[in-house]
Amino acid sequence: MTSSPVTIGLLGCGSVGGALVELIAERADAIADTTGLRLGIGSVAVRSAAKSRSGLSDDLLTTDARAVVNDPTIDVIVEVIGGIEPARELILEAMKNGKPVITANKELLANCGAELYGAAAAAGVDLLFEAAAAGAIPIVRPLRESLLGEDVRRIMGIVNGTTNYILTKMAEEGADYGEALGEAQRLGYAERDPTADVEGFDAGAKAAIMASLAFGARVVAGDVYHEGISEVSQADIAFAHRLGYEIKLLAIAEVFGTGTDREIGVRVHPSMVPADHPLAAVRDSYNAVFVEGAAAGQLMFYGRGAGGRPTASAVLGDLIDAALNLGQRSHRRVPGGGQPAKIRPIDELESAYYLNLEVDDSPGVLAEVAGVFGRHGVSIRSMEQEGLGREARLVFITHLARERDLQATVSELRSLGVVTGVRSLMRVIGE
Amino acid sequence: MTSSPVTIGLLGCGSVGGALVELIAERADAIADTTGLRLGIGSVAVRSAAKSRSGLSDDLLTTDARAVVNDPTIDVIVEVIGGIEPARELILEAMKNGKPVITANKELLANCGAELYGAAAAAGVDLLFEAAAAGAIPIVRPLRESLLGEDVRRIMGIVNGTTNYILTKMAEEGADYGEALGEAQRLGYAERDPTADVEGFDAGAKAAIMASLAFGARVVAGDVYHEGISEVSQADIAFAHRLGYEIKLLAIAEVFGTGTDREIGVRVHPSMVPADHPLAAVRDSYNAVFVEGAAAGQLMFYGRGAGGRPTASAVLGDLIDAALNLGQRSHRRVPGGGQPAKIRPIDELESAYYLNLEVDDSPGVLAEVAGVFGRHGVSIRSMEQEGLGREARLVFITHLARERDLQATVSELRSLGVVTGVRSLMRVIGE
């Protein structure tokens, strides 16, 4: 097969960019054999050209990223700088110049996706971002293409490796949250400031991107309700196991109604997942995205959601795709930015709930507590009681209830004299 | 969005074809909104036009399939007849006429894939077959596109729902093989003649298709070694559980070496899978494909591998893709049929093994048995012994060993006076 050379302009050379440079060197011959493409790095924009980079000759490095996106010898741009600016401006400029762009930048897409998709469509170039939704897991292409005819009703994802690692350590080794976080930091799975991961911001950005693709409507990071895992305790995990659940941080995107009444709910929070659900078996830093379609049924996509080489692998797949499209003068259909989605607020969303209360151990308490649930229309599916000396613990699982009603129930429970404390409250995933 | 009409010629109207007709009716408006395509059925070739079909007016039905593929008003052909002829000739003729083809026909692709891929490339039309590898699970598109740059080393799939249903019933409800098969037949999961499923032919065809895609070489159904599940006993399952495994019928495709030394091994057989492996959690009639890549790491794709509506959903995704490509006058890159793969025969493949022997309960027996393993270079990882009155049971798990050496070990064991019987032999999947 004759090889057509394709010259890459790389913006950023951190862990993903560096891994991509290595991977292209390793795989160039195989890719040329399979596809007829000869991939080569033409230019790499970095913050400091003084730092030496293995596998890259110094004359490829530049600190002028704008020059790279305007360089007529560059065929394709890969953006792995991260953050919103200057990534956004550089990508827009590259596309205006007719260059396809591959990006792994979830923050940018979750905030400015519609603008970028629109600009790609206007310029008639590829904007590919498989690495931005769930790392190495091919989920963007299936959502964009395979499931285009499918009525996707719900997506539930474990899309943050750091928090899944922490929850796995807590569940399997009895570590408490602080210990597990510390270990994740020592292993490089968690950042020194872990806020973006443990408070659900990272998962929220990915949820916004996937919801936009799956439902064909514009969902942005700010639309996502989120709670993190820092309040999850060993006691919660022990109760979850006893009741047949695992605790996972889930990103959930759902669609309700059709036509002009259609609403989308997007949220990230710790969830109790039935032990025989496929998501319950996703351990350590692995990610998985569970998709429910009206005709396809349940689908799940599992793999590495982060890490230099896995992420670079997803970028490389997109890169080959864009390069082949360039050769055919075609490009992928870009997802319509769509109209801004009508977001159903968390208060209106329904879930089953787990509630763990400490109460006085005296006659009539259960009736009093149950009465509060009843007054707010929250129906109880199961209850367990255990003695704690002069107090007792009541553990409830409810049927589906509206968040607003549940919160009202909890407020009233807190005000009851017989309730010592509401120890925890967690949403429960049904079948 | 203005709608461009796309007229479909459907070959075959059984469970998948019928579900597709329904699905198109349900989803036509949504698809027009999202993609600007107005899908319509132009003609349906059936064996008997006398039978009435819900949702189809009689004047769409014809018994002349050849007329459909030659009809200039038909834009796209969907083939769901199954089997090799006349499907093969009809598809070739349709593509020669410039019509893209969607097929769910695994038997045809596993036997004549290279010819069809070549004809599609020559005609410059789409030949899409997402539904042929693992039903509703999007695995073809990821293998064809997302992982094109990836060095895929191994694929392991649970790709037959009937056998997975039977093994799940045996494992969870203690049913024996015959009972579980009977129940699968009553529920419509297994055919009256279940041979194609339970003896691994169906899984073998899917393995050949996936190996061809993943390794870019021509692998056909006849290259696949297969063993079915009819010999799997309750005793095997009990031992598997005790040792921390689940028994699954796996289709395994592996690549060894590189360049001209490259060999491919493809096999289907019952396997002991570690209980914490993601494949172990795939229950009932669900399917999953586990892919191991050098850079991407472990990936898994999970969902419904069969059934009218799930399969029709995969066909519909391909149909929209082909229709959009028609509008853009582009088409998917077809996988090179590739050179015929150099197949590594089963004798040369390596695996760990589980062996269950009944032996005389007398001193020196273990040493004699262990000596046989040693003579054939098969190394023992673990052994358990249990008394059976005057006999004893020895259960071995070996380290990786070559099939030929293991078979020689078993032959010699059978010839030993102290060995009453080799009760079972099963391959064990490592980490």
Interface residues (C-beta under 8 A of the other chain):
Chain A: A19 L23 E26 R27 A30 I31 T34 T35 E130 A136 I137 P138 R141 P142 E145 S146 L147 L148 G149 E150 D151 G216 D276 P278 A280 A281 V282 R283 Y286 A288 G293 A295 A296 G297 Q298 L299 M300 F301 Y302 G303 R304 G307 R309 P310 A312 S313 A314 L316 G317 L319 I320 D321 L324 Q328 S330 R333 G336
Chain B: A19 L23 E26 R27 A30 I31 D33 T34 T35 E130 A136 I137 P138 R141 P142 E145 S146 L147 L148 G149 E150 D151 G216 D276 P278 A280 A281 V282 R283 Y286 A288 G293 A295 A296 G297 Q298 L299 M300 F301 Y302 G303 R304 G307 R309 P310 A312 S313 A314 L316 G317 L319 I320 D321 L324 Q328 S330 R333 G336
